[in-house]
């Protein structure tokens, strides 16, 4: 006789004392763990606090859309050159697949457009960490250059939010040339007497740091942002020396005089608005109405 025939059939009406069934189900997306202090944060609370940890002030990386929503006045951002998208110009192995994957977060590693910040018409460039870690390719440089040229032609200030791992190696020397190209556009904008504010976010490194990121008239940075050309591990391995604590953080770089202020994300828009007004830019009354 089959031993399993003596097993009592399950009664759907019976209650169970299984401890696991008494534990309420909590979806994973409801909680976010802070990578700095390991505190579990309610995702809704985190979003309401500009994606900044309420316990240790760690600034989470955010998307281009989130950054634009924080800085630009409501429904005022109009993207420019959105049709521009890069390709495998050097036939680099595997680059087409990487581009396809990267485009899940946007067409390129930067979004540029015109908006109002505190009612003041401004050109805003926001780099996209989700697109190959904000690496600077030929189209990235082209979009930034066009943004500065548009600002120069229309006498507008520029605000650029940077996040980048540096130049895009899959595009070789053409990527490195964007350093000079963007710097030239920044210089022409400056020669026209116009204001350029940069906001460095974590991380800002490589060719972006060596070009337009550090060429602002006023350079702001979020707390604990890595600001560097070469990363700390590369420097330590090259020099064979231990680097100082917090080396290349925005606070360290501020002490050395390379940036002007470290500003928490919740105060960025107010700070930029105040700087624009100090430099003589007026609110756009027609747009405000």
CORVENSUL-V503174 format. One record per pair of residues at least 12 apart in sequence whose C-alpha atoms are under 6 Angstrom apart, sorted by sequence separation. I is the first residue (numbers start at 0). J is the second residue. D is the distance in whole Angstrom. If there is no record, write none. Layout:
i = (I | I)
j = (J | J)
d = (D | D)
//
This chain:
i = (29 | 30 | 111 | 29 | 111 | 110 | 110 | 109 | 109 | 108 | 109 | 197 | 108 | 196 | 195 | 196 | 195 | 196 | 197 | 198 | 199 | 200 | 226 | 84 | 108 | 196 | 197 | 198 | 202 | 204 | 225 | 226 | 201 | 202 | 203 | 204 | 205 | 225 | 200 | 201 | 204 | 224 | 104 | 108 | 223 | 224 | 223 | 182 | 101 | 133 | 134 | 182 | 101 | 133 | 134 | 132 | 134 | 135 | 136 | 79 | 132 | 134 | 135 | 178 | 78 | 79 | 134 | 78 | 121 | 123 | 125 | 77 | 121 | 122 | 123 | 124 | 125 | 126 | 77 | 121 | 123 | 126 | 76 | 137 | 140 | 144 | 147 | 151 | 156 | 158 | 160 | 76 | 136 | 156 | 157 | 158 | 159 | 160 | 161 | 162 | 75 | 156 | 158 | 160 | 161 | 162 | 163 | 165 | 222 | 75 | 144 | 162 | 163 | 164 | 165 | 166 | 218 | 219 | 221 | 162 | 163 | 165 | 218 | 219 | 220 | 221 | 165 | 219 | 221 | 72 | 71 | 72 | 71 | 85 | 63 | 91 | 117 | 119 | 119 | 118 | 119 | 118 | 70)
j = (41 | 42 | 123 | 42 | 124 | 124 | 125 | 125 | 126 | 126 | 127 | 215 | 127 | 215 | 215 | 216 | 216 | 217 | 218 | 219 | 220 | 221 | 247 | 106 | 130 | 218 | 219 | 220 | 224 | 226 | 247 | 248 | 224 | 225 | 226 | 227 | 228 | 248 | 224 | 225 | 228 | 248 | 129 | 133 | 248 | 249 | 249 | 210 | 130 | 162 | 163 | 211 | 131 | 163 | 164 | 163 | 165 | 166 | 167 | 111 | 164 | 166 | 167 | 210 | 111 | 112 | 167 | 112 | 155 | 157 | 159 | 112 | 156 | 157 | 158 | 159 | 160 | 161 | 113 | 157 | 159 | 162 | 113 | 174 | 177 | 181 | 184 | 188 | 193 | 195 | 197 | 114 | 174 | 194 | 195 | 196 | 197 | 198 | 199 | 200 | 114 | 195 | 197 | 199 | 200 | 201 | 202 | 204 | 261 | 115 | 184 | 202 | 203 | 204 | 205 | 206 | 258 | 259 | 261 | 203 | 204 | 206 | 259 | 260 | 261 | 262 | 207 | 261 | 263 | 115 | 115 | 116 | 116 | 138 | 127 | 169 | 272 | 281 | 282 | 282 | 283 | 283 | 268)
d = (6 | 5 | 6 | 5 | 4 | 6 | 5 | 6 | 4 | 6 | 5 | 5 | 5 | 5 | 5 | 6 | 5 | 5 | 5 | 5 | 4 | 6 | 5 | 6 | 5 | 6 | 6 | 5 | 6 | 6 | 6 | 6 | 4 | 5 | 5 | 5 | 4 | 5 | 6 | 5 | 5 | 5 | 6 | 5 | 5 | 5 | 5 | 6 | 5 | 6 | 5 | 6 | 6 | 4 | 5 | 6 | 5 | 5 | 5 | 6 | 6 | 5 | 5 | 5 | 6 | 5 | 5 | 4 | 6 | 6 | 6 | 5 | 5 | 5 | 5 | 5 | 5 | 5 | 5 | 6 | 6 | 6 | 6 | 5 | 5 | 5 | 6 | 5 | 6 | 6 | 6 | 4 | 5 | 5 | 5 | 5 | 5 | 5 | 5 | 5 | 5 | 6 | 6 | 6 | 6 | 6 | 6 | 5 | 6 | 6 | 6 | 5 | 5 | 5 | 4 | 5 | 5 | 6 | 6 | 5 | 6 | 5 | 5 | 5 | 5 | 5 | 6 | 6 | 6 | 5 | 6 | 6 | 5 | 6 | 6 | 6 | 5 | 6 | 4 | 5 | 6 | 6 | 5)
//
